[in-house]
């Protein structure tokens, strides 16, 4: 399976238009939150219209800068992975959007219990947990992808606990714009592609026995 991962688009459409070759080749495009910048239905529709010129299947979770209107649009259009499982070519995608409270005034912040509930709801509908991919906006706690300083981590303990327990093949996230790269939790490969608003994305070749990554 060929996957393109985008995170932190923040309604910037011009970089997306330059990704047409990668988008056209992907079996699925994953959006790891902050699709808009405090946007509304019009803004999320514009992002999906731009991507949809080339991408066949687009699945997403909202980020902490995505409003309830964005979350509702994703759900109404069958794109939202938050609390859901979606199967594509034998692989199962589950997700959790938003972040833990940080600044206390962003539109999509929640407590740990709600992340656990969302991921468990998705897992309950996953028909093959051995072929599981997790999509979140906030990175799991205590990895290279949430390290914001010496012994300082900004990740999500509920997402980390879910990965520890279910051992998915792949977990993708965004949120922290200046941390681009990979890490591992046991057998799980973690990935933050970097902010798509600055033209960053990642391409993944996912097979039963291998994961190949390319950062662009």
Order of alpha helices (4+ residues) and beta strands (2+ residues): beta-alpha-alpha-beta-alpha-beta-alpha-beta-beta-alpha-beta-beta-beta-alpha-beta-beta-beta-beta-beta
